[in-house]
């Protein structure tokens, strides 16, 4: 009986030691996986920050471009009228220089 108890105890201790090694190995693997995942997360967060910054810059550029376009559209008729007046003045000046009677 004592031999059986000693043998059972030794078997239990051997199995416990084996499980302890397996658990320690699993913990190391889990920690490695966690470190890799945290590294990937940090990379993705940095990529997101860069993408967000690029998006903000693009949106700012679009807003500035929109303001410029709005200005051109709003002043188009006035600029065209001034250009027509300038062209007409140049035609009249050319006529005068060509010797035509301008009235």
Buried (B, 14 or more C-beta within 10 A) or exposed (E): EEEEEEEEEEEEEEEEEEEEEEEEEEEEEEEEEEEEEEEEEEEEEEEEEEEEEEEEEEEEEEEEEEEEEEEEEEEEEEEEEEEEEEEEEEEEEEEEEEEEEEE
